[in-house]
Amino acid sequence: MARKNVLLGITQAETAMPERTATSGYAARGASRSMLNSIGELAAQAAKAERLLEGETVVDLDPDLIDGSFVSDRMEDNAEAFSELVTAIDERGQDSPILVRPHPTANGRYQIVFGHRRFRAAKELGRPVRAVVKELDDKDHVVAQGQENSARENLSFIERAVFAQKLTELGHSRETVQSSLSIDAPMLTRMLSVTKRIPASIIQSIGAAKGVGRDRWLEMTVLIDNPSNLVGAGEFIATDEFMSATADSRFDLLFKFLKTARKTKRAIRSEPKTRDWAPADKSVSVTSKAAGKVYTLNLKDKDAGVFGGWLSENLERFYQEFRESEKVKKTGD
């Protein structure tokens, strides 16, 4: 394939998002529709990534001359899956080349666009890395990287959201970020909402959380918005229970902790404080309740009506005495 057509696969991603279609005669609604859309998007991303390599010359490069991408798109790696990749490359060789570009600031070196795991495997095996070298600017670099890795690894929602946040912080336009992840504007807004409202330290502590989707992360932002919950979350992620759990379990543990903390606070706030008083002869009994800004007195027994009327007639005097006593407390006299 000519170079012009190869680069066309990148530049067209700026204006053409993957078309979402459903199988004829199938009711594509709710989760079913989301699943079909995701499959279609991943297939489109994989096709775009493959077009970048078709017809290009594959060369063997010294791993020591290759640096990683300037922006990471993974939060953690699956050690077992990587071990299987190393074994496969050791037995069958590196079937698929990685994509690199001439390093933008270091003459004679290269920078990975995609294929970090294959690069690491080849380096671990002490063999050259099979690669396609292509001139790409930063924008085309991140678009190609995001599309290929989303298709090949099916990154989790939070990994994609963190990648989007990093690209935004590097100054890339929203259109470029959307193209790199094959997402629309509303989805990008949701992703950035999560990464801006949940501190990076908490997201990194949870990890990739492959089994946790968009909706649950958005629910987490609502819980974390409470300042006291934010403090509690910071303390909870340092516990042995949290740190020893898997990424999905860490999310669930923190989510449950924050929901429980909110319910406990609500119960404390909603439970009124009550006091009971009665004279020695039990001629009247008074129950007082304090609930937030509401304070009530309930009078019972034979003197309740007379005593209540007397209190009402003297409220002005009592309130003035209260004000004077508060002034004395503040001045310390």
C-alpha positions in Angstrom: 0.0 0.0 0.0 1.3 3.5 -0.9 2.4 5.8 2.0 -0.3 8.3 1.1 -3.0 5.6 1.7 -1.4 4.5 4.9 -1.4 8.0 6.4 -4.9 8.5 5.2 -6.1 6.0 7.8 -4.9 8.3 10.5 -6.0 11.7 9.1 -9.5 10.5 8.2 -10.0 9.4 11.8 -10.2 13.1 12.7 -13.5 13.5 10.8 -15.0 10.0 10.5 -16.0 8.1 13.6 -16.8 4.4 13.3 -20.3 3.8 12.1 -22.5 2.0 14.6 -24.8 -0.6 13.2 -26.8 -3.5 14.5 -27.6 -6.9 13.0 -30.7 -6.9 10.9 -33.8 -8.1 12.8 -32.1 -7.8 16.1 -33.4 -5.6 18.9 -30.3 -3.5 19.7 -31.3 -1.9 22.9 -29.6 -1.2 26.3 -26.7 -3.6 27.0 -27.1 -5.5 23.7 -26.8 -2.3 21.8 -23.7 -1.2 23.8 -22.1 -4.6 23.2 -22.7 -4.4 19.4 -21.4 -0.9 19.3 -18.2 -1.8 21.2 -17.5 -4.8 19.0 -18.0 -2.6 15.9 -15.7 0.1 17.3 -13.0 -2.3 18.2 -13.1 -3.9 14.8 -12.8 -0.5 13.2 -9.9 0.5 15.4 -8.1 -2.8 14.6 -8.6 -2.2 10.9 -7.1 1.3 11.1 -4.1 0.1 13.1 -3.5 -2.7 10.5 -3.6 -0.2 7.7 -0.7 1.7 9.2 1.5 -1.4 8.7 0.3 -2.8 5.4 2.7 -2.5 2.6 5.4 -1.0 4.8 9.0 -2.3 5.1 9.6 -4.2 8.3 13.1 -3.8 9.8 15.0 -5.3 12.7 15.9 -2.7 15.3 18.1 -2.9 18.4 15.9 -2.6 21.5 18.5 -0.3 23.1 17.8 2.3 20.5 14.0 2.4 21.2 12.2 4.5 23.8 8.6 4.3 25.0 5.8 6.6 23.9 5.7 10.1 25.5 2.2 9.2 26.9 1.3 6.0 28.6 -2.1 4.3 28.0 -1.9 1.4 30.5 -2.1 1.6 34.2 -0.9 -1.9 34.9 0.1 -5.0 33.0 -1.1 -8.6 33.3 2.0 -10.5 34.3 0.5 -13.9 33.2 -0.5 -12.6 29.8 2.9 -11.0 29.2 4.6 -14.2 30.2 2.5 -16.0 27.6 3.5 -13.4 25.0 7.2 -13.9 25.7 6.8 -17.7 25.3 4.9 -17.3 22.1 7.5 -14.9 20.6 10.3 -17.2 21.8 8.7 -20.2 20.1 7.3 -18.7 16.9 9.0 -15.3 16.6 7.4 -11.9 16.5 4.5 -12.3 14.1 3.3 -8.7 14.1 5.7 -5.7 13.9 5.5 -2.8 16.2 5.2 0.8 14.9 7.9 3.4 15.8 8.8 6.8 14.6 12.2 8.5 14.5 12.6 10.1 17.9 11.6 13.7 17.7 14.4 15.0 20.0 17.1 12.2 20.0 18.9 11.7 16.7 19.4 8.0 15.8 16.8 6.8 18.2 13.2 5.7 17.8 10.0 6.2 19.8 7.3 3.5 20.1 3.9 4.5 18.7 2.3 1.1 19.6 3.6 -2.3 20.5 5.2 -1.7 23.9 4.5 -5.3 25.1 6.0 -6.9 22.0 9.0 -4.6 22.4 9.5 -5.6 26.0 9.2 -9.3 25.2 11.8 -9.1 22.4 14.1 -7.1 24.7 13.7 -9.7 27.4 14.5 -12.4 25.0 17.6 -10.5 23.8 16.6 -10.3 20.1 16.0 -7.5 17.7 12.5 -5.9 17.5 10.7 -6.2 14.2 9.3 -2.8 13.5 7.8 -0.4 10.9 9.4 3.0 11.0 7.1 5.9 10.0 7.3 9.7 10.2 4.5 10.9 12.4 3.8 14.1 14.3 2.6 14.1 17.9 -1.1 14.3 16.9 -0.9 11.3 14.5 1.2 9.5 17.0 -1.4 9.6 19.8 -4.3 8.9 17.4 -2.5 5.7 16.1 -1.5 4.7 19.6 -4.9 5.1 21.1 -6.7 3.3 18.3 -4.3 0.3 18.1 -4.1 -0.3 21.9 -7.9 0.1 22.4 -8.4 -2.5 19.7 -5.7 -4.9 20.7 -6.0 -4.7 24.5 -9.6 -3.5 25.0 -8.4 -1.1 27.7 -10.7 -0.5 30.7 -12.8 2.6 31.0 -10.6 4.2 33.5 -7.4 3.5 31.5 -9.0 5.2 28.5 -10.1 8.0 30.7 -6.7 8.6 32.2 -5.2 8.4 28.7 -7.7 11.1 27.5 -6.8 13.2 30.5 -3.0 13.0 29.8 -3.6 13.9 26.1 -5.6 16.9 27.2 -3.0 18.0 29.7 -0.4 17.8 26.8 -2.4 20.3 24.9 -4.1 18.0 22.3 -7.5 19.2 21.1 -10.7 17.4 22.1 -11.1 16.3 18.4 -7.7 14.6 18.5 -8.5 12.9 21.8 -11.8 11.7 20.5 -10.1 10.2 17.4 -7.4 8.5 19.4 -10.1 6.6 21.4 -12.9 6.5 18.8 -15.3 8.1 21.1 -17.8 11.0 20.8 -17.9 14.3 22.6 -20.3 13.3 25.4 -18.2 10.2 26.2 -15.1 12.3 26.4 -16.8 14.7 28.8 -17.8 11.8 31.0 -14.3 10.5 31.0 -12.7 13.8 31.9 -15.4 14.3 34.6 -14.2 11.2 36.3 -10.5 12.0 36.1 -11.0 15.6 37.3 -13.2 14.8 40.2 -11.5 11.7 41.5 -7.9 12.4 42.6 -5.2 10.7 40.5 -3.7 9.1 43.6 -7.0 7.3 44.3 -7.4 6.2 40.6 -3.8 4.9 40.5 -4.3 3.0 43.8 -7.4 1.3 42.4 -5.7 0.4 39.1 -7.1 -0.7 35.7 -10.2 -2.3 37.2 -10.9 -4.1 33.9 -14.4 -5.3 35.0 -15.6 -1.8 36.1 -17.4 0.3 33.5 -18.4 3.9 33.0 -21.5 4.0 35.1 -19.9 2.7 38.3 -17.0 5.2 37.9 -19.5 8.0 37.6 -21.3 6.8 40.7 -17.9 6.9 42.5 -17.5 10.5 41.5 -20.8 11.4 43.3 -19.6 9.7 46.5 -16.1 11.2 46.3 -17.5 14.7 45.9 -18.3 14.8 49.6 -15.2 16.4 51.3 -15.4 14.1 54.3 -15.7 11.1 51.9 -12.6 12.3 50.1 -10.6 12.4 53.3 -11.9 8.9 54.3 -11.1 7.5 50.8 -7.5 8.7 51.2 -7.2 6.9 54.5 -8.9 3.7 53.3 -6.6 3.2 50.3 -3.7 2.9 52.7 -5.2 0.0 54.6 -3.9 -3.6 54.2 -7.3 -4.8 53.2 -7.4 -2.4 50.2 -3.8 -2.8 49.1 -3.8 -6.6 49.2 -6.9 -6.8 46.9 -7.1 -7.1 43.1 -7.9 -4.0 41.0 -11.6 -4.9 40.6 -11.9 -5.8 44.3 -10.1 -2.5 45.3 -12.8 -0.5 43.4 -15.6 -2.5 45.1 -14.0 -2.2 48.5 -13.7 1.6 48.2 -17.1 2.0 46.7 -18.7 0.0 49.6 -16.7 1.9 52.2 -17.9 5.3 50.8 -21.5 4.2 50.5 -21.5 2.9 54.1 -19.8 6.0 55.4 -22.5 8.2 53.7 -25.3 6.1 55.2 -23.7 6.3 58.7 -23.5 10.1 58.5 -27.1 10.4 57.4 -28.2 8.2 60.3 -26.2 10.4 62.7 -27.6 13.6 61.3 -31.2 12.4 61.2 -31.3 10.9 64.7 -32.7 13.7 67.0 -31.3 14.3 70.5 -34.0 14.0 73.1 -34.1 15.0 76.8 -36.8 14.4 79.4 -37.5 16.4 82.5 -40.1 16.4 85.3 -40.4 18.0 88.8 -40.4 15.8 91.9 -44.2 15.8 92.1 -44.6 14.7 88.4 -47.2 17.4 87.8 -45.7 18.1 84.4 -43.3 16.2 82.1 -41.3 17.9 79.4 -39.7 16.1 76.4 -37.3 18.2 74.3 -36.0 17.2 70.8 -33.2 18.8 68.9 -33.0 17.8 65.1 -30.8 20.2 63.1 -32.4 23.6 63.1 -35.6 22.4 64.8 -36.1 22.2 68.5 -39.4 21.1 70.0 -40.9 20.9 73.5 -43.7 18.5 74.4 -45.5 19.0 77.7 -47.7 16.4 79.3 -49.6 15.7 82.6 -51.9 17.9 84.7 -49.9 21.2 84.7 -48.9 20.9 81.0 -51.4 23.5 79.8 -50.9 26.1 82.5 -47.1 25.7 82.4 -47.0 25.9 78.6 -49.1 29.1 78.7 -46.8 30.7 81.2 -43.7 29.8 79.2 -45.3 31.3 76.0 -46.1 34.6 77.9 -42.5 34.9 79.1 -40.7 33.9 75.9 -39.6 37.5 75.2 -38.0 37.8 78.7 -36.3 34.4 78.4 -34.9 35.1 74.9 -33.4 38.5 76.1 -31.8 36.7 79.0 -30.4 34.1 76.6 -28.9 36.9 74.4 -27.3 38.5 77.3 -25.8 35.3 78.5 -24.4 34.6 75.0 -22.7 38.1 75.0 -21.1 37.3 78.4 -19.7 34.0 77.0 -18.2 35.7 73.9 -16.6 38.6 75.9 -15.4 36.3 78.7 -16.7 38.7 81.4 
